[in-house]
Amino acid sequence: MLEAWADRALPQDSLRITPATNLHVTLAFYGEVEAAQAAAIIAKVAAVPWTPKPVMTGPLRYFGRNAIGLEVDGLLDDPWSPELIELWRLQPERERQRDPRPHVTVARLRPKAMRPTLPAGLVLKFKLPELVLFESRLSMEGSTYLPLARVGGATRSE
């Protein structure tokens, strides 16, 4: 649904729409980490007690230099478990400068394109059934996300 909306609402000449298979809500970004730190993060994700979280998409805006995303409201209102807070604190210092608001990236600015004015966002209510730690592998075609750890036991329909 988000991919179809972005495909209709966003300018194709200056943006690359995120395929539905890559859509996810970003809670924290770790960047490149050493193998030992990656293993610690994976173990901590596996220990997080996760229950489905009701959320709602908010305004569409720029996140960083080239990501266009919908803010995701509801996660910061929910009391976070100490395990989830610890996971957030494991972000490397250089990554803590990023915008900390949860969001779902629906498009990326194409290289050398001017930033277009963004339309109003799409409001969707849904539940986040699981917490997943992804490794992002960049290529010329875009990112591929490899799940490294997951908790919550979502089904494909969720």
MDAnalysis code that builds the backbone (N, CA, C; Angstrom):
import MDAnalysis as mda
import numpy as np

u = mda.Universe.empty(474, n_residues=158, atom_resindex=np.repeat(np.arange(158), 3), trajectory=True)
u.add_TopologyAttr("name", ["N", "CA", "C"] * 158)
u.add_TopologyAttr("resid", np.arange(1, 159))
u.add_TopologyAttr("resname", ["MET", "LEU", "GLU", "ALA", "TRP", "ALA", "ASP", "ARG", "ALA", "LEU", "PRO", "GLN", "ASP", "SER", "LEU", "ARG", "ILE", "THR", "PRO", "ALA", "THR", "ASN", "LEU", "HIS", "VAL", "THR", "LEU", "ALA", "PHE", "TYR", "GLY", "GLU", "VAL", "GLU", "ALA", "ALA", "GLN", "ALA", "ALA", "ALA", "ILE", "ILE", "ALA", "LYS", "VAL", "ALA", "ALA", "VAL", "PRO", "TRP", "THR", "PRO", "LYS", "PRO", "VAL", "MET", "THR", "GLY", "PRO", "LEU", "ARG", "TYR", "PHE", "GLY", "ARG", "ASN", "ALA", "ILE", "GLY", "LEU", "GLU", "VAL", "ASP", "GLY", "LEU", "LEU", "ASP", "ASP", "PRO", "TRP", "SER", "PRO", "GLU", "LEU", "ILE", "GLU", "LEU", "TRP", "ARG", "LEU", "GLN", "PRO", "GLU", "ARG", "GLU", "ARG", "GLN", "ARG", "ASP", "PRO", "ARG", "PRO", "HIS", "VAL", "THR", "VAL", "ALA", "ARG", "LEU", "ARG", "PRO", "LYS", "ALA", "MET", "ARG", "PRO", "THR", "LEU", "PRO", "ALA", "GLY", "LEU", "VAL", "LEU", "LYS", "PHE", "LYS", "LEU", "PRO", "GLU", "LEU", "VAL", "LEU", "PHE", "GLU", "SER", "ARG", "LEU", "SER", "MET", "GLU", "GLY", "SER", "THR", "TYR", "LEU", "PRO", "LEU", "ALA", "ARG", "VAL", "GLY", "GLY", "ALA", "THR", "ARG", "SER", "GLU"])
u.atoms.positions = np.array([
    [0.821, -1.188, 0.000],
    [0.000, 0.000, 0.000],
    [0.872, 1.263, 0.000],
    [1.922, 1.273, 0.832],
    [2.823, 2.429, 0.871],
    [3.578, 2.600, -0.441],
    [4.029, 1.500, -1.005],
    [4.751, 1.582, -2.273],
    [3.849, 2.153, -3.365],
    [2.596, 1.687, -3.448],
    [1.671, 2.174, -4.468],
    [1.372, 3.661, -4.266],
    [1.180, 4.073, -3.012],
    [0.931, 5.493, -2.726],
    [2.139, 6.328, -3.147],
    [3.345, 5.912, -2.743],
    [4.555, 6.667, -3.077],
    [4.733, 6.752, -4.590],
    [4.425, 5.670, -5.276],
    [4.552, 5.639, -6.735],
    [3.626, 6.663, -7.389],
    [2.438, 6.860, -6.831],
    [1.481, 7.836, -7.368],
    [1.778, 9.265, -6.905],
    [2.165, 9.430, -5.637],
    [2.236, 10.761, -5.026],
    [3.577, 11.465, -5.185],
    [4.650, 10.724, -5.407],
    [5.980, 11.323, -5.416],
    [6.538, 11.444, -6.832],
    [7.325, 12.487, -7.087],
    [7.881, 12.696, -8.437],
    [8.951, 11.660, -8.784],
    [8.677, 10.875, -9.811],
    [9.571, 9.791, -10.217],
    [10.893, 10.277, -10.798],
    [10.908, 11.490, -11.377],
    [12.123, 11.966, -12.032],
    [13.233, 12.305, -11.030],
    [12.878, 12.681, -9.808],
    [13.907, 13.059, -8.839],
    [14.041, 12.082, -7.676],
    [13.128, 11.126, -7.569],
    [13.155, 10.189, -6.442],
    [13.133, 8.745, -6.913],
    [13.726, 7.865, -6.097],
    [13.654, 6.420, -6.314],
    [12.743, 5.861, -5.223],
    [11.631, 5.266, -5.609],
    [10.647, 4.746, -4.659],
    [11.192, 3.471, -4.009],
    [10.991, 3.345, -2.708],
    [11.418, 2.153, -1.978],
    [10.475, 1.000, -2.308],
    [11.004, -0.130, -2.782],
    [10.117, -1.268, -3.075],
    [9.481, -1.803, -1.788],
    [8.295, -2.349, -1.909],
    [7.561, -2.861, -0.745],
    [8.390, -3.853, 0.077],
    [9.217, -4.648, -0.585],
    [10.028, -5.639, 0.140],
    [11.073, -4.995, 1.047],
    [11.386, -3.721, 0.842],
    [12.383, -3.029, 1.669],
    [11.765, -2.097, 2.704],
    [10.456, -1.973, 2.751],
    [9.816, -1.064, 3.703],
    [9.933, -1.611, 5.125],
    [10.325, -0.752, 6.034],
    [10.448, -1.098, 7.445],
    [10.463, 0.193, 8.245],
    [10.159, 0.100, 9.523],
    [10.221, 1.264, 10.412],
    [11.596, 1.274, 11.051],
    [12.318, 2.376, 10.902],
    [13.644, 2.516, 11.496],
    [13.500, 3.080, 12.899],
    [14.018, 2.331, 13.877],
    [14.042, 2.791, 15.271],
    [15.416, 3.313, 15.647],
    [16.448, 2.697, 15.107],
    [17.832, 3.097, 15.397],
    [18.682, 2.679, 14.210],
    [19.797, 3.398, 14.035],
    [20.700, 3.106, 12.934],
    [22.101, 2.941, 13.528],
    [22.750, 1.827, 13.219],
    [24.059, 1.544, 13.803],
    [25.223, 1.838, 12.871],
    [24.988, 1.882, 11.571],
    [26.095, 2.097, 10.648],
    [27.009, 0.890, 10.639],
    [28.245, 1.117, 10.248],
    [29.214, 0.020, 10.234],
    [29.757, -0.191, 11.632],
    [29.737, -1.445, 12.085],
    [30.259, -1.777, 13.409],
    [31.206, -2.973, 13.295],
    [32.086, -3.078, 14.256],
    [33.010, -4.212, 14.306],
    [32.239, -5.500, 14.599],
    [32.827, -6.642, 14.257],
    [32.167, -7.939, 14.414],
    [31.732, -8.197, 15.856],
    [32.567, -7.856, 16.835],
    [32.221, -8.101, 18.238],
    [31.009, -7.272, 18.655],
    [30.977, -6.005, 18.221],
    [29.838, -5.165, 18.572],
    [28.575, -5.659, 17.857],
    [28.712, -6.101, 16.606],
    [27.563, -6.639, 15.873],
    [26.996, -7.859, 16.590],
    [27.856, -8.748, 17.068],
    [27.398, -9.939, 17.788],
    [26.655, -9.545, 19.063],
    [27.150, -8.516, 19.759],
    [26.496, -8.053, 20.990],
    [25.120, -7.468, 20.679],
    [25.011, -6.713, 19.600],
    [23.732, -6.115, 19.212],
    [22.735, -7.212, 18.829],
    [23.187, -8.199, 18.063],
    [22.322, -9.315, 17.673],
    [21.797, -10.039, 18.907],
    [22.665, -10.305, 19.867],
    [22.251, -10.993, 21.101],
    [21.247, -10.155, 21.887],
    [21.452, -8.848, 21.930],
    [20.525, -7.975, 22.666],
    [19.160, -7.907, 21.992],
    [19.135, -7.893, 20.655],
    [17.849, -7.904, 19.953],
    [17.083, -9.176, 20.314],
    [17.762, -10.296, 20.308],
    [17.115, -11.570, 20.612],
    [16.541, -11.599, 22.029],
    [17.041, -10.753, 22.924],
    [16.585, -10.737, 24.319],
    [15.481, -9.709, 24.598],
    [15.129, -8.898, 23.617],
    [14.120, -7.856, 23.842],
    [12.725, -8.482, 23.942],
    [11.989, -8.170, 25.020],
    [10.596, -8.638, 25.076],
    [9.736, -7.728, 24.188],
    [9.243, -8.253, 23.078],
    [8.521, -7.427, 22.113],
    [7.069, -7.866, 22.035],
    [6.177, -6.927, 22.179],
    [4.763, -7.160, 21.927],
    [4.367, -6.229, 20.787],
    [3.392, -6.608, 19.974],
    [2.996, -5.738, 18.858],
    [2.681, -4.322, 19.333],
    [3.179, -3.344, 18.601],
    [3.016, -1.934, 18.957],
    [2.094, -1.256, 17.943],
    [0.968, -0.674, 18.405],
    [0.123, 0.079, 17.475],
    [0.775, 1.416, 17.139],
    [0.843, 1.726, 15.857],
    [1.486, 2.964, 15.394],
    [0.640, 3.603, 14.296],
    [1.045, 4.809, 13.921],
    [0.362, 5.530, 12.857],
    [1.398, 6.364, 12.117],
    [1.293, 6.395, 10.796],
    [2.215, 7.229, 10.029],
    [1.828, 8.692, 10.194],
    [2.840, 9.534, 10.123],
    [2.652, 10.972, 10.280],
    [3.146, 11.716, 9.061],
    [3.688, 12.919, 9.273],
    [4.119, 13.757, 8.141],
    [5.218, 13.107, 7.294],
    [5.211, 13.449, 6.011],
    [6.252, 13.033, 5.074],
    [7.318, 14.123, 5.082],
    [8.589, 13.731, 5.237],
    [9.653, 14.731, 5.260],
    [10.982, 14.081, 4.950],
    [12.009, 14.923, 4.855],
    [13.363, 14.442, 4.600],
    [13.996, 13.955, 5.895],
    [14.691, 12.835, 5.809],
    [15.500, 12.306, 6.906],
    [16.919, 12.222, 6.360],
    [17.807, 13.028, 6.887],
    [19.172, 13.045, 6.380],
    [19.233, 13.712, 5.015],
    [20.279, 13.377, 4.263],
    [20.505, 14.027, 2.971],
    [19.541, 13.593, 1.882],
    [19.219, 12.281, 1.845],
    [18.471, 11.825, 0.683],
    [17.278, 10.918, 0.963],
    [16.981, 10.619, 2.214],
    [15.843, 9.746, 2.510],
    [14.576, 10.572, 2.712],
    [13.491, 10.108, 2.141],
    [12.189, 10.728, 2.320],
    [11.336, 9.692, 3.035],
    [10.813, 10.075, 4.179],
    [10.070, 9.097, 4.962],
    [8.866, 9.677, 5.659],
    [8.008, 8.775, 6.083],
    [6.861, 9.120, 6.897],
    [7.242, 8.915, 8.354],
    [7.033, 9.932, 9.176],
    [7.246, 9.747, 10.606],
    [6.286, 8.664, 11.084],
    [6.689, 7.937, 12.119],
    [5.832, 6.905, 12.700],
    [5.589, 7.286, 14.145],
    [4.327, 7.595, 14.436],
    [3.938, 8.013, 15.774],
    [3.413, 6.833, 16.576],
    [3.617, 6.881, 17.870],
    [3.092, 5.860, 18.765],
    [4.170, 5.082, 19.476],
    [5.319, 4.899, 18.826],
    [6.386, 4.115, 19.451],
    [7.020, 4.834, 20.632],
    [7.183, 6.136, 20.525],
    [7.835, 6.867, 21.610],
    [6.896, 7.107, 22.774],
    [5.573, 6.948, 22.545],
    [4.601, 7.101, 23.628],
    [4.542, 5.854, 24.496],
    [4.875, 4.730, 23.903],
    [4.805, 3.449, 24.592],
    [5.994, 3.314, 25.532],
    [5.792, 2.874, 26.768],
    [6.977, 2.683, 27.615],
    [7.904, 1.625, 27.011],
    [9.134, 2.004, 26.797],
    [10.111, 1.078, 26.232],
    [10.689, 0.213, 27.333],
    [10.964, -1.028, 27.000],
    [11.598, -1.928, 27.961],
    [13.051, -1.500, 28.167],
    [13.634, -1.831, 29.320],
    [15.051, -1.515, 29.532],
    [15.942, -2.124, 28.448],
    [15.561, -3.296, 27.937],
    [16.348, -3.947, 26.882],
    [16.340, -3.119, 25.595],
    [15.186, -2.540, 25.261],
    [15.085, -1.728, 24.057],
    [15.854, -0.418, 24.221],
    [15.800, 0.168, 25.397],
    [16.574, 1.383, 25.675],
    [18.064, 1.087, 25.554],
    [18.490, -0.050, 26.080],
    [19.901, -0.442, 25.973],
    [20.316, -0.626, 24.512],
    [19.440, -1.205, 23.698],
    [19.730, -1.364, 22.278],
    [19.930, -0.012, 21.618],
    [19.062, 0.942, 21.934],
    [19.175, 2.283, 21.361],
    [20.492, 2.918, 21.781],
    [20.895, 2.699, 23.020],
    [22.142, 3.284, 23.523],
    [23.386, 2.662, 22.894],
    [23.263, 1.506, 22.280],
    [24.406, 0.859, 21.635],
    [24.778, 1.501, 20.301],
    [23.986, 2.456, 19.839],
    [24.340, 3.137, 18.596],
    [25.695, 3.808, 18.754],
    [26.553, 3.705, 17.760],
    [27.823, 4.428, 17.816],
    [27.574, 5.935, 17.915],
    [28.451, 6.627, 18.579],
    [28.305, 8.072, 18.788],
    [28.074, 8.816, 17.473],
    [28.790, 8.425, 16.420],
    [28.650, 9.123, 15.130],
    [27.253, 8.973, 14.552],
    [26.526, 7.917, 14.915],
    [25.171, 7.700, 14.398],
    [24.109, 8.376, 15.261],
    [24.462, 8.797, 16.457],
    [23.483, 9.445, 17.341],
    [23.111, 10.840, 16.857],
    [23.838, 11.351, 15.878],
    [23.534, 12.665, 15.330],
    [22.358, 12.608, 14.355],
    [21.987, 11.417, 13.945],
    [20.856, 11.261, 13.029],
    [19.557, 11.653, 13.728],
    [18.559, 11.973, 12.930],
    [17.234, 12.274, 13.462],
    [16.722, 11.030, 14.191],
    [16.393, 11.136, 15.480],
    [16.033, 9.946, 16.251],
    [14.580, 9.485, 16.092],
    [13.778, 10.226, 15.356],
    [12.363, 9.853, 15.264],
    [12.158, 8.613, 14.400],
    [11.330, 7.672, 14.885],
    [11.023, 6.504, 14.070],
    [10.364, 6.939, 12.760],
    [10.720, 6.254, 11.673],
    [10.174, 6.595, 10.360],
    [10.259, 5.396, 9.421],
    [9.489, 5.480, 8.355],
    [9.566, 4.487, 7.286],
    [9.978, 5.237, 6.023],
    [11.109, 4.857, 5.468],
    [11.625, 5.499, 4.259],
    [10.845, 4.979, 3.059],
    [10.185, 5.904, 2.344],
    [9.383, 5.511, 1.185],
    [10.060, 5.847, -0.139],
    [11.111, 6.688, -0.090],
    [11.827, 7.049, -1.313],
    [13.185, 7.634, -0.952],
    [14.045, 7.698, -1.951],
    [15.356, 8.342, -1.802],
    [15.561, 9.286, -2.972],
    [16.220, 10.403, -2.672],
    [16.535, 11.393, -3.688],
    [17.567, 10.801, -4.647],
    [17.329, 10.946, -5.931],
    [18.295, 10.462, -6.916],
    [19.546, 11.340, -6.867],
    [20.723, 10.781, -7.206],
    [21.949, 11.586, -7.205],
    [21.793, 12.836, -8.074],
    [22.273, 13.937, -7.572],
    [22.294, 15.231, -8.259],
    [20.910, 15.829, -8.520],
    [19.856, 15.217, -8.008],
    [18.510, 15.773, -8.197],
    [18.257, 16.852, -7.144],
    [17.463, 17.826, -7.518],
    [17.046, 18.870, -6.581],
    [15.956, 18.293, -5.681],
    [15.935, 18.755, -4.428],
    [14.904, 18.303, -3.504],
    [13.535, 18.855, -3.913],
    [12.607, 17.975, -4.292],
    [11.269, 18.475, -4.646],
    [10.474, 18.808, -3.385],
    [9.465, 19.623, -3.555],
    [8.522, 19.863, -2.468],
    [7.726, 18.584, -2.283],
    [7.554, 18.186, -1.047],
    [6.880, 16.920, -0.774],
    [5.388, 17.124, -0.561],
    [4.580, 16.168, -1.017],
    [3.134, 16.247, -0.781],
    [2.814, 15.884, 0.667],
    [1.556, 15.991, 1.020],
    [1.122, 15.549, 2.342],
    [1.358, 14.047, 2.447],
    [1.596, 13.586, 3.648],
    [1.834, 12.167, 3.854],
    [0.553, 11.349, 3.841],
    [0.714, 10.068, 3.881],
    [-0.393, 9.120, 3.937],
    [-0.549, 8.692, 5.387],
    [-1.752, 8.756, 5.920],
    [-1.988, 8.340, 7.303],
    [-2.475, 6.901, 7.295],
    [-1.694, 6.041, 7.917],
    [-2.039, 4.626, 8.054],
    [-1.897, 4.225, 9.508],
    [-2.813, 3.416, 9.988],
    [-2.699, 2.841, 11.325],
    [-2.405, 1.362, 11.151],
    [-1.398, 0.880, 11.890],
    [-1.041, -0.525, 11.798],
    [-0.276, -0.922, 13.054],
    [0.014, -2.195, 13.182],
    [0.803, -2.691, 14.308],
    [2.159, -3.160, 13.814],
    [3.166, -2.911, 14.629],
    [4.496, -3.459, 14.358],
    [4.567, -4.781, 15.110],
    [4.398, -5.887, 14.403],
    [4.308, -7.179, 15.075],
    [5.642, -7.735, 15.564],
    [6.745, -7.255, 15.005],
    [8.031, -7.797, 15.420],
    [9.121, -6.745, 15.345],
    [10.202, -7.023, 16.039],
    [11.396, -6.195, 16.023],
    [12.449, -6.982, 15.252],
    [13.043, -6.353, 14.242],
    [14.031, -7.035, 13.404],
    [15.279, -6.169, 13.303],
    [16.416, -6.784, 13.456],
    [17.694, -6.118, 13.207],
    [18.117, -6.503, 11.798],
    [18.272, -5.482, 10.936],
    [18.662, -5.716, 9.547],
    [20.087, -5.258, 9.309],
    [20.748, -5.980, 8.413],
    [21.995, -5.496, 7.828],
    [21.620, -4.956, 6.459],
    [22.064, -3.747, 6.166],
    [21.780, -3.127, 4.883],
    [22.982, -3.325, 3.972],
    [22.732, -3.892, 2.820],
    [23.794, -4.077, 1.827],
    [23.491, -3.186, 0.637],
    [24.365, -2.227, 0.413],
    [24.159, -1.252, -0.653],
    [24.700, -1.759, -1.977],
    [23.971, -1.429, -3.045],
    [24.433, -1.747, -4.393],
    [23.945, -0.636, -5.322],
    [24.294, -0.725, -6.582],
    [23.860, 0.273, -7.554],
    [22.331, 0.283, -7.719],
    [21.698, -0.848, -7.458],
    [20.237, -0.947, -7.590],
    [19.511, -0.487, -6.337],
    [20.229, -0.190, -5.270],
    [19.604, 0.202, -4.006],
    [20.046, -0.723, -2.892],
    [19.319, -0.691, -1.804],
    [19.677, -1.500, -0.636],
    [18.963, -2.842, -0.652],
    [19.632, -3.828, -0.081],
    [19.033, -5.121, 0.218],
    [19.172, -5.295, 1.718],
    [18.111, -5.763, 2.362],
    [18.124, -5.905, 3.811],
    [18.136, -7.371, 4.200],
    [19.127, -7.732, 4.997],
    [19.288, -9.099, 5.475],
    [18.946, -9.126, 6.963],
    [17.896, -9.876, 7.368],
    [17.570, -9.935, 8.795],
    [18.630, -10.722, 9.565],
    [19.146, -10.117, 10.635],
    [20.158, -10.762, 11.471],
    [19.563, -11.332, 12.752],
    [18.496, -10.701, 13.248],
    [17.822, -11.162, 14.462],
    [16.399, -10.625, 14.437],
    [15.469, -11.404, 15.002],
    [14.074, -10.939, 15.060],
    [13.392, -11.512, 16.291],
    [12.482, -10.714, 16.847],
    [11.676, -11.154, 17.984],
    [10.245, -10.686, 17.743],
    [9.299, -11.436, 18.250],
    [7.902, -11.049, 18.128],
    [7.058, -12.027, 17.346],
    [7.669, -12.845, 16.506],
    [6.952, -13.912, 15.832],
    [5.845, -13.495, 14.885],
    [6.061, -12.489, 14.059],
    [5.040, -12.057, 13.100],
    [4.822, -13.114, 12.036],
    [3.613, -13.108, 11.489],
    [3.333, -13.973, 10.349],
    [3.478, -13.126, 9.091],
    [3.505, -13.738, 7.931],
    [3.656, -13.008, 6.671],
    [2.512, -12.013, 6.473],
    [1.307, -12.321, 6.944],
    [0.172, -11.423, 6.750],
    [0.266, -10.186, 7.640],
    [1.028, -10.258, 8.723],
    [1.164, -9.108, 9.608],
    [2.194, -8.134, 9.048],
])
